[in-house]
Amino acid sequence: MNSISPNAAKTGGLFGQLTSRLSESGVASTLDRVGVKYVIYALIGAVIVASVLLLADYFYPFLPFSIVTGPSPAARAGKRFWTTIPADAENLIVSADAAPTKQPDVWTVSFQMIIADSRTPAIGRFRHVLHRGANPCDLAASAGAGAGATGHAGIQPSDLPPTTDPGYRTDGLPPVMNPGFMLDRYKNDLHVYIHTRGTEDGNQVLWLESATIEDLPLNQPLTVGAVCNGRTLEVYLNCRLYSTTLLRGRPYLPPTEGQWFGRYCAYPFAGLVKNLQLWGDALNSSDVIAMCGGSPSFSSDLMPSVCSTAGCQQSQSPPLNRSSA
């Protein structure tokens, strides 16, 4: 026969008496019914409110952060262009009206590229990757139609109209860039140019300032980004901060020259540029990294002849971290 200790019996007796009294008063059953019901109502309401907020935030970002994507509303409000283009697409254009980058000194840009070949017929001139600013040559005048992903290819220097800027004919640099991403004349250094305005000897002058990403590899996917916030220029490579530069002057851009150009006109670099992302705000580093998300492997977009002769590597070289002021 099992025995029960006096303490256990005493505890059980007290618990039994309390339960009995609550049951007699109906409090226990009422709490059970009301409590469970309101907990269920609260959970259903929370799910509905969260769903409505997330749905609204998806179309009109306003939350301080997204539970799903993470970045801020400013980061998620950017626009993407050139996501599906032919591998040899040249003379890409984003109009000033379509681009969210309205200010000369506050913007963020990110794009992806592959350098297929270091050689170029236009040796001694900068090779065009991407820029916002002046149109270095009027393709409509030289070829009779508007430029675009399926438009003009293989524009030769002899095709340039007489109105083309003389400096562009000489060195391949557009007359105004903010920013301009140009491969070096002889090396695979990527120069990030910005025209700035300041005062020198009492006169208003324009300076061409720059930062440089050195020795980019061939046939590897690269993600390049830049953030301008006043006189501070940050450059990113493969989702990591590469350099920070304090500009001498204030970034300059005429109001009529807000369009973006990719692999444009007579001196494009040999390779691919795509997935252009533009923001009208200066994103912080956390947002840039979150939106970047790593360099995707898109070597399959290259021309088969390039891959067969050079080999298309799917991996990316380790990015370097540098800073200067």
KOLVEXDO-396334 format. One record per residue (C-alpha): residue in one letter; x, y, z. Coordinates in pm, 1 decimal. Example, Ala and Ser with C-alpha at 12.3 -4.5 7.8 and 13.67 -1.06 7.14 Angstrom:
 code        u        v        w
    A   1230.0   -450.0    780.0
    S   1367.0   -106.0    714.0
***
This chain:
 code        u        v        w
    M      0.0      0.0      0.0
    N    141.8    339.4   -106.8
    S    199.3    598.4    160.8
    I    166.0    977.2    118.8
    S    390.4   1209.9    311.0
    P    226.1   1461.9    543.0
    N    371.5   1758.4    344.7
    A    240.2   1626.3     13.1
    A    -96.3   1560.1    162.1
    K   -104.9   1910.3    308.6
    T     -5.3   2070.2    -24.6
    G   -253.5   1863.9   -217.9
    G   -522.3   1954.7     27.9
    L   -459.6   2327.3     -6.8
    F   -456.7   2305.9   -389.4
    G   -773.5   2104.1   -384.0
    Q   -947.8   2351.4   -157.8
    L   -844.4   2645.9   -382.0
    T   -959.9   2469.9   -696.7
    S  -1285.4   2374.7   -534.3
    R  -1358.5   2732.0   -426.0
    L  -1274.1   2874.6   -773.8
    S  -1493.8   2616.7   -937.0
    E  -1779.0   2694.4   -702.5
    S  -1756.3   3064.6   -784.2
    G  -1721.9   3001.4  -1159.9
    V  -1409.9   3219.7  -1176.0
    A  -1182.4   2950.0  -1317.1
    S  -1413.1   2855.2  -1602.4
    T  -1483.2   3219.6  -1683.4
    L  -1112.4   3304.9  -1695.1
    D  -1050.6   3006.9  -1919.9
    R  -1323.2   3105.1  -2164.7
    V  -1255.3   3479.3  -2171.3
    G   -875.4   3451.3  -2165.1
    V   -846.7   3204.3  -2450.8
    K  -1099.1   3394.6  -2659.3
    Y   -918.0   3727.8  -2625.1
    V   -578.4   3572.3  -2687.1
    I   -709.2   3428.4  -3013.2
    Y   -864.9   3763.5  -3109.6
    A   -538.9   3944.2  -3032.8
    L   -334.3   3702.3  -3243.5
    I   -572.6   3729.0  -3538.3
    G   -570.1   4108.5  -3514.7
    A   -191.1   4122.5  -3499.2
    V   -161.3   3901.9  -3808.2
    I   -407.8   4119.9  -4000.6
    V   -233.1   4445.3  -3903.3
    A    112.1   4305.5  -3986.0
    S    -10.0   4176.6  -4322.2
    V   -162.2   4513.1  -4413.9
    L    153.8   4700.9  -4311.4
    L    383.1   4467.8  -4504.6
    L    160.6   4483.2  -4812.2
    A    147.5   4862.8  -4804.1
    D    522.6   4884.8  -4737.7
    Y    592.5   4660.6  -5036.1
    F    437.3   4912.1  -5276.0
    Y    509.5   5232.9  -5079.9
    P    808.6   5178.4  -4846.5
    F    763.2   5361.9  -4517.4
    L    865.6   5125.7  -4238.2
    P   1203.1   5195.1  -4070.0
    F   1306.8   4847.9  -4180.7
    S   1149.5   4555.3  -4360.1
    I   1100.9   4229.6  -4172.1
    V   1147.4   4048.6  -4501.1
    T   1420.5   4244.1  -4683.3
    G   1591.6   4441.6  -4407.8
    P   1704.4   4765.9  -4581.1
    S   1554.6   5108.2  -4508.2
    P   1271.5   5266.1  -4712.1
    A   1522.7   5485.9  -4896.8
    A   1720.6   5179.3  -5003.4
    R   1412.2   4992.0  -5115.2
    A   1285.9   5292.1  -5312.4
    G   1560.4   5262.4  -5575.2
    K   1499.6   5174.5  -5940.0
    R   1664.3   4902.5  -6149.0
    F   1741.4   4914.6  -6520.5
    W   1903.7   4692.9  -6784.4
    T   1813.3   4362.3  -6619.8
    T   1760.9   4170.0  -6942.6
    I   1979.4   4291.9  -7226.5
    P   2182.1   4126.4  -7504.3
    A   2537.4   4032.6  -7412.5
    D   2684.4   4279.9  -7661.7
    A   2441.3   4564.6  -7586.7
    E   2584.8   4910.4  -7643.1
    N   2453.4   5264.8  -7621.9
    L   2226.8   5201.5  -7325.4
    I   2036.0   5503.4  -7198.0
    V   1824.4   5585.5  -6892.7
    S   1643.6   5913.9  -6943.7
    A   1659.4   6190.1  -6685.6
    D   1284.0   6158.6  -6630.2
    A   1308.1   5785.1  -6552.8
    A   1612.0   5812.9  -6324.6
    P   1550.4   5891.3  -5954.6
    T   1888.0   6068.2  -5930.7
    K   1774.0   6430.7  -5947.0
    Q   2045.0   6603.6  -5742.3
    P   2409.8   6651.0  -5841.2
    D   2552.3   6595.5  -5492.6
    V   2324.6   6330.5  -5335.8
    W   2287.2   5994.8  -5510.9
    T   2374.4   5625.2  -5505.5
    V   2450.3   5397.2  -5799.7
    S   2527.0   5026.9  -5831.6
    F   2580.8   4811.6  -6140.2
    Q   2736.9   4485.4  -6251.5
    M   2999.4   4434.6  -6516.8
    I   3236.1   4184.6  -6675.4
    I   3552.0   4294.8  -6856.1
    A   3594.9   4059.2  -7150.7
    D   3913.3   4199.3  -7301.5
    S   4178.3   4457.1  -7213.8
    R   4252.3   4528.5  -7576.5
    T   4063.0   4794.6  -7765.2
    P   4087.5   4940.1  -8115.8
    A   4079.0   5288.2  -7962.4
    I   4408.5   5249.9  -7777.3
    G   4504.3   5562.5  -7586.2
    R   4145.6   5659.4  -7503.7
    F   3939.4   5587.6  -7193.6
    R   3693.7   5299.8  -7236.1
    H   3338.0   5390.2  -7148.6
    V   3152.3   5183.5  -6887.1
    L   2884.1   5412.0  -6742.5
    H   2824.8   5779.5  -6681.1
    R   2561.2   6038.2  -6599.3
    G   2600.3   6372.4  -6768.5
    A   2667.5   6514.4  -7111.1
    N   2591.1   6316.8  -7424.7
    P   2936.4   6282.5  -7584.5
    C   2792.2   6220.5  -7930.9
    D   2451.2   6260.5  -8089.2
    L   2365.4   5909.5  -8204.7
    A   2037.2   6027.5  -8348.4
    A   2232.0   6254.3  -8582.0
    S   2494.2   5992.5  -8667.7
    A   2268.4   5690.8  -8718.0
    G   1918.8   5827.5  -8758.8
    A   1743.3   5666.2  -8460.9
    G   1728.6   5671.5  -8085.0
    A   1978.5   5475.9  -7880.2
    G   1887.5   5174.9  -7670.6
    A   1965.2   4815.9  -7583.6
    T   1872.3   4698.5  -7933.3
    G   1991.7   5013.5  -8103.3
    H   2322.7   5127.3  -8240.3
    A   2618.0   4895.7  -8209.6
    G   2970.9   4941.7  -8330.4
    I   2973.5   5320.9  -8358.9
    Q   3306.8   5416.2  -8509.6
    P   3496.3   5743.5  -8457.0
    S   3431.5   5820.7  -8822.3
    D   3057.1   5805.6  -8749.9
    L   3073.3   6091.1  -8499.2
    P   2887.6   6404.0  -8610.5
    P   3071.6   6735.4  -8641.2
    T   2905.5   6857.3  -8320.2
    T   3093.5   6598.3  -8111.0
    D   3302.2   6748.6  -7830.8
    P   3669.0   6773.6  -7943.9
    G   3791.5   6652.2  -7606.3
    Y   3589.7   6333.5  -7643.7
    R   3751.9   6263.0  -7979.4
    T   4093.6   6299.9  -7816.6
    D   4064.4   6110.6  -7486.6
    G   3719.8   5947.5  -7485.8
    L   3596.1   6137.8  -7180.1
    P   3250.3   6301.1  -7192.2
    P   3263.6   6677.4  -7125.8
    V   3054.5   6647.1  -6805.1
    M   3039.1   6341.0  -6576.8
    N   2870.3   6304.8  -6239.3
    P   2962.2   6027.9  -6199.4
    G   3160.0   5863.8  -6478.0
    F   3297.8   5508.9  -6464.6
    M   3576.5   5474.7  -6719.8
    L   3838.5   5205.3  -6771.6
    D   4192.6   5336.1  -6802.0
    R   4356.7   5390.5  -7139.8
    Y   4601.5   5102.6  -7099.8
    K   4516.0   4915.0  -6776.4
    N   4209.8   4761.2  -6615.8
    D   4190.5   5035.9  -6354.7
    L   3837.9   5170.5  -6317.6
    H   3830.6   5546.4  -6264.7
    V   3527.6   5702.1  -6094.1
    Y   3510.4   6061.4  -6217.8
    I   3306.4   6353.0  -6084.1
    H   3305.2   6707.4  -6215.1
    T   3298.9   6948.1  -5922.9
    R   3273.2   7324.8  -5900.7
    G   3467.1   7557.1  -5675.6
    T   3649.8   7887.0  -5653.1
    E   4009.1   7941.0  -5759.8
    D   4176.0   8283.1  -5759.2
    G   3834.1   8439.7  -5716.6
    N   3689.1   8263.3  -6021.3
    Q   3433.2   7983.2  -6050.8
    V   3607.0   7678.5  -6198.4
    L   3529.8   7314.2  -6274.9
    W   3755.4   7034.5  -6153.8
    L   3756.8   6673.8  -6268.7
    E   3810.6   6470.4  -5951.9
    S   3838.2   6093.5  -5928.2
    A   3882.6   5776.7  -5727.1
    T   4030.6   5459.8  -5875.2
    I   3966.8   5086.7  -5835.9
    E   4292.5   4925.4  -5939.9
    D   4358.0   4619.7  -6154.7
    L   4015.7   4466.1  -6208.8
    P   4024.8   4102.5  -6327.9
    L   3908.5   3978.4  -6666.3
    N   3605.2   3754.0  -6718.0
    Q   3478.1   3776.3  -6361.4
    P   3145.4   3919.0  -6242.2
    L   3198.0   4246.8  -6057.5
    T   2954.6   4463.1  -5864.0
    V   3055.6   4829.4  -5854.5
    G   2885.0   5099.3  -5651.2
    A   2929.6   5461.1  -5549.6
    V   2761.5   5693.2  -5300.6
    C   2785.8   6071.9  -5315.4
    N   2682.5   6269.9  -5008.5
    G   2784.4   6630.2  -5051.6
    R   3161.8   6633.5  -5087.6
    T   3208.0   6275.1  -4969.1
    L   3244.9   6002.2  -5231.6
    E   3236.1   5634.5  -5131.5
    V   3326.6   5362.5  -5380.6
    Y   3224.4   4998.0  -5335.4
    L   3355.2   4682.5  -5500.0
    N   3174.9   4350.3  -5465.1
    C   2955.1   4478.5  -5182.0
    R   3239.5   4609.9  -4967.5
    L   3366.4   4963.2  -4915.9
    Y   3675.4   5013.6  -5132.4
    S   3760.3   5380.5  -5074.7
    T   3633.2   5707.2  -4930.5
    T   3735.1   6038.0  -5088.3
    L   3675.1   6395.5  -4974.3
    L   3613.2   6600.6  -5287.6
    R   3775.0   6938.7  -5332.2
    G   3466.9   7103.2  -5484.4
    R   3092.7   7056.3  -5489.3
    P   2960.7   6797.1  -5739.7
    Y   2837.3   6970.3  -6053.5
    L   2576.3   6869.4  -6310.3
    P   2370.6   7094.1  -6540.1
    P   1994.3   7042.3  -6493.6
    T   1954.8   6932.1  -6856.7
    E   2212.7   6651.2  -6837.6
    G   2066.1   6401.5  -6592.4
    Q   2054.3   6100.5  -6824.1
    W   2265.9   5785.8  -6777.3
    F   2466.9   5615.1  -7051.3
    G   2612.9   5262.8  -7059.2
    R   2882.9   5136.9  -7298.9
    Y   2811.7   5444.6  -7500.0
    C   2926.7   5591.9  -7829.6
    A   3257.4   5529.0  -8005.8
    Y   3479.7   5395.2  -7725.2
    P   3287.3   5137.7  -7513.9
    F   3481.9   4887.0  -7308.2
    A   3482.2   4523.2  -7421.1
    G   3242.9   4336.9  -7195.1
    L   2904.1   4368.0  -7032.9
    V   2725.2   4614.3  -6806.3
    K   2380.2   4537.7  -6660.5
    N   2154.8   4554.5  -6353.4
    L   2195.3   4927.9  -6305.2
    Q   2038.1   5044.3  -5976.6
    L   1982.4   5411.8  -5898.4
    W   1878.0   5592.3  -5580.6
    G   1803.0   5958.3  -5524.4
    D   1945.8   5938.1  -5171.7
    A   2292.1   5880.3  -5028.2
    L   2257.0   5532.2  -4878.5
    N   2455.0   5434.2  -4571.6
    S   2699.6   5145.2  -4592.8
    S   2458.9   4898.9  -4429.3
    D   2194.5   4970.3  -4691.7
    V   2445.2   4949.1  -4975.9
    I   2567.6   4609.9  -4857.3
    A   2213.8   4483.7  -4792.1
    M   2093.2   4589.9  -5137.3
    C   2405.2   4457.3  -5305.4
    G   2372.6   4107.0  -5164.9
    G   2686.3   3973.4  -5330.1
    S   2805.5   3956.6  -5690.0
    P   2593.8   3713.2  -5891.3
    S   2760.0   3489.6  -6144.1
    F   2635.4   3598.3  -6484.0
    S   2930.8   3492.3  -6700.8
    S   2682.9   3307.0  -6921.8
    D   2577.0   3649.7  -7050.0
    L   2912.0   3692.5  -7221.3
    M   2955.6   3622.2  -7588.3
    P   3040.4   3252.0  -7651.1
    S   3353.8   3351.8  -7843.2
    V   3488.3   3533.3  -7538.5
    C   3423.8   3241.4  -7305.2
    S   3576.3   2989.4  -7543.2
    T   3900.7   3182.2  -7581.1
    A   3944.5   3337.0  -7237.4
    G   3743.0   3110.0  -7011.4
    C   3468.3   3250.6  -6790.9
    Q   3541.5   3211.0  -6422.4
    Q   3242.1   3197.5  -6191.4
    S   3432.2   3305.5  -5881.3
    Q   3519.7   3661.1  -5789.9
    S   3852.9   3791.1  -5671.7
    P   3871.4   3901.6  -5308.1
    P   3784.4   4273.0  -5286.4
    L   4029.8   4518.2  -5139.9
    N   3946.7   4770.0  -4869.5
    R   4109.4   5109.2  -4902.5
    S   4024.0   5455.9  -4781.6
    S   4161.4   5798.1  -4853.9
    A   4066.4   6154.3  -4784.4
***
